[in-house]
């Protein structure tokens, strides 16, 4: 009987302008697998930078749908350029409320590893970015949420290829650890 390996969903998360998209693309290339782009960016580029609470909920629904479709494909890894934790914090900060189904979706979606990108890169202007001045605060909020849900994570620091190498080492390290633990 053939042993099927479960897809390892690796989330790139962290404040704006911390290299999540770049890392997602590079990691997918390194591991020769798929990555899922940031759904909020795709949505806002299509519908405009002005958005409402209901737009953010639609983004969350699209995130769930797209991830589910990609996870159903074969492959060992799937790299996600952000996930619903960022959407949850976005809803909290902007609107002061988060529907229960968002929390439920976060808690019930399998995660192999979160790569939490530290804001040690210079913030770059982008018309869809809103938070140049509170990146450390946001970083701590993301870390707190990851820990709240009990997800494994690794802190990613460095510039350019060093940042990529740190991410690769984190994925490989956690892969080796999880394989060792599953052998017990």
Phi, psi and omega in degrees: 000132183281132178276125180265128178275131177288144178295135179264107179273117181247122183260130171265120183222166181142176180296171177301150172061042176242015173086017183298313182295313179302314180295320179302313181295313182295318180293319177299320177294316180298316183268002180050060181215187181272159168226154179251122180293166178294112184297322180300317180296314179301315182296311183291327176295327180280319188256352180104156186287340177280132183216165180237175175306316181293329174296318180295322176295322177295321176300317179299316179297317178296322178301311181298313182297311182296317180296319179299318179296314181292323181292339179283347178280166179278157178145158182274326182233154168221119179263128184249121176279087184082167176212194186290344176299318178296320179295319179301312181293322176302313179297317180299311185289318186277323188236350177072017180204148180224124178294148182302329183293335177291313176302316181297317179296320178297311184295331187255007178260124183296139177228134175274314185198142170255132172258105185268108185277121180283144181280057177264003173264148179294137179293133178246135179296141175206135184299344179264356180270143186235349193233066180285340190256353182233036183293323178293320176299314179297318178305313180294325177296316178297315180300315179300319179293317178302315179292322178304318181276352179076023179281145173289143177209161176226137179280131181247123180228173176105173182241143174056229184298331177294322178294316178299314180298321177299320179293316179299315180298322179296315180296314180296316180300313181290326176298315180295319179297314182294325177292322178295315181293327180288344179281349180278000000 
